[in-house]
């Protein structure tokens, strides 16, 4: 083969190496933290990133109850749920959801930043969010990740 022709290297399931990372959500801004988490879940931090292959890493988020919103988002941001029935739409402010289920705030933010297809759903399954500072993934020896 001539040295003038180069082939693009594409990652596949056999060549992808996945790491485990722990992110501490204490005093982190929700959107900024989740944008970086979504990029790592997609694998955009790796030199062999391939858009049609899941080459991302596993992310564990601890202290999700201590994340921050900027501005008036705690009172003005609304999370909507819809049961599918007439009159089945419910809304909840960010403050209420953070008090009731803090891990859901981070999960919904990251999920909205991932692709909306089969590949995105596969990437989303590599995210683990915990409200407190304890997690059950010590056997994977996760590395600390700071932003």
Buried (B, 14 or more C-beta within 10 A) or exposed (E): EEEEEEEEEEBEEEEBEEBBBBBBBEEBBBBEBBBBBBBBBBBEBBEBBBEEBBBBBBBBBBBBBBBBBEEEBBEEBEBEEEEEEEEEEEEBBBBBBBEEBBBBBBBEBBBEBBBEEEBBEBBBEBBBBBBEEEBEEEEBEBEEBEE
